[in-house]
Structure formats: C-alpha cells, structure tokens
Amino acid sequence: MPGTIVVVVRVNGVPAAGLRVHLSCPATVLIGETDAQGTYGPRATFAATWTARVDDRSAGWSFLSLV
C-alpha cells in the first residue's frame, strides 16, 4: 500500500477515546475504535477521497465528514 490514513478525534479539545470510526472510499471500508489518545490508525491504504463517520454510541451522537 502506498500510503496511510490517521484520524484524530477530540471533543471539546480533549482526546476522545473509545469512539467508533468508520472510513469509506469507493474501494475500501475501514472500521475501528479510537485509542486512549483519540487516534485511529495509522492504517495502510491507497490514496482516495474518504468519508469519515465517528460515533459515540453512549452519548448518542455521530459526525460525518469528507477527509
């Protein structure tokens, strides 16, 4: 794989641990969870336009963005 993708999640400026991360592009889907520093990745992948969704199931919210 020629590249990597990393997502860093902060809520109110604080690293957000344990949130579900769903990354998708036309050829790939990556699903995981943020670590204690609010980071998901790095994950090896190809260059693409990605859609990122982050969910906090316990608080009942999600955020969707192109990355």
C-alpha positions in Angstrom: 0.0 0.0 0.0 1.4 3.4 -0.9 0.0 5.4 2.0 -1.6 5.6 5.4 -4.6 7.3 6.9 -4.9 8.5 10.5 -8.0 10.1 12.3 -7.5 12.0 15.5 -10.7 12.8 17.4 -11.1 15.5 20.0 -14.3 16.6 21.8 -14.1 20.0 23.4 -10.3 19.9 22.8 -9.9 16.6 24.7 -8.8 13.3 23.1 -11.9 11.2 22.7 -11.1 7.5 23.4 -13.4 4.5 22.6 -15.3 6.1 19.7 -16.3 4.1 16.7 -14.6 5.2 13.4 -15.9 4.2 10.0 -13.9 5.3 7.0 -15.0 4.5 3.5 -13.9 5.3 -0.1 -15.1 3.6 -3.3 -12.6 0.7 -2.9 -12.2 0.2 0.8 -14.0 0.3 4.2 -12.1 0.6 7.5 -13.8 0.3 10.8 -12.3 0.6 14.3 -12.1 2.4 17.5 -10.1 5.4 18.8 -7.4 4.6 21.3 -6.7 6.4 24.6 -5.2 9.4 22.7 -8.3 9.7 20.5 -6.4 8.2 17.5 -7.5 5.6 14.9 -4.6 4.5 12.7 -2.3 4.7 11.0 -3.8 2.2 8.6 -2.2 1.3 5.3 -4.3 2.2 2.3 -4.4 3.8 -1.2 -4.9 7.5 -1.8 -8.6 8.3 -2.2 -11.3 10.7 -1.1 -12.6 9.3 2.1 -15.8 9.7 4.1 -15.3 9.6 7.9 -18.0 8.9 10.4 -17.3 9.0 14.1 -20.0 7.7 16.5 -20.3 8.0 20.3 -23.0 5.4 21.0 -23.2 6.1 24.7 -23.8 9.8 24.2 -26.0 9.2 21.1 -24.2 11.4 18.5 -22.3 10.9 15.2 -20.3 13.2 13.0 -19.8 12.7 9.2 -17.2 14.5 7.1 -15.1 14.2 3.9 -11.4 13.8 4.6 
